[in-house]
Amino acid sequence: MAPSHFIILLFCLHLGCNPKGYAQDVEPRRWTPLPLKTNVIGIGYVYTEGKIAFDPVIHIEDATVAVNTFAIQYVRPFKLGHKLARVDVLLPYAFAHWKGLLDGLTAEVSRNGFADPRLRLSLNFLGPPAMEAKELQEYLLVHPTHTVVGASLSITFPLGQYYDDKLLNLGQNRFVFRPQIGFVHTWNKWSYELTGSVFFFTDNNEFFNGKKREQDPVFALQTHLVRKFKPTMWASLSLGTGLAGQSIVNNIPHNDDQENILAGVSFAMPIMKMQSLKVVYVRSQTLTNIGADTNSISAVWSTIF
């Protein structure tokens, strides 16, 4: 199996950049099958900068943010019946800095610390069965055209840095449950992917200044076109969108449903035996009066053992 098949399917985190409090991503090669008895460790860096439009009642104007995020991810495939499953864990640490006008006066604040970690379980219920590396390589050679369909559930845990007397935080102080279903159709050197997600949020009972914050579900869709140039080198074009997610503070709806569009490009290549490097650029644009317009660039080193 070529190392490109093991490259971590990484993220572009919008930690601290999204006042709606969730991290939407574009993740090409999300459902790529991994051979059994494989461990993948990735170390990533994401730089995100952009403008934020807050709810006018907060009296923050001309707000900008810059976030440096470092993350470690571990991926392990396993067999569930005859199907291929996997578990991956993501642990991010962020350095965020916000600037803007608060009641007409210049203000800025920084936060450094752990953001909320994520655990995800995935199952491919259509496509190559659970196999070890040599068997999977032979299967893909015989089946250059094939389709994978999978589902997953990720849980984001409220363990990141959070202050209940601060409006801007790295952690969310609530669980986020994200069921996901998607497919990828591969023909020779090309692949097309489509994945749908829903974000469900538990309540934050220690929101800013003793308030209770609820949030409606967010619906997200992403699609990718991937081209392999060599067995160990590929590039992708990505589009994504997210909508809904109205917040409710102390039982008062804020009428702040979100709608945004993400566009990204990724490029991956080997750097030495069993090691890979991936570079990603993502542009996020809000279509509503409240939200964030950001640019993100990330680099991910991954190794297999």
Secondary structure, DSSP 4 states (H G I P E B T S, - for coil): --GGGGS-------TTT-TT-------TTTT----TT--EEEEEEEEEEEEEE--GGG-EEEEEEEEEEEEEEEEEEEEETTEEEEEEEEEEEEEEEEEEEETTEEEEEEEEEE---EEEEEEEEESSPS--HHHHHHHHHH-SEEEEEEEEEEEE-S-S---TT-S--SS-SS-EEEEEEEEEEEETTEEEEEEEEEEEE--EEEEGGGEEEEE--EEEEEEEEEEEEETTEEEEEEEEEEEE--EEETTEE----EEEEEEEEEEEEEEETTEEEEEEEEEEEESSSSEEEEEEEEEEEEEE-
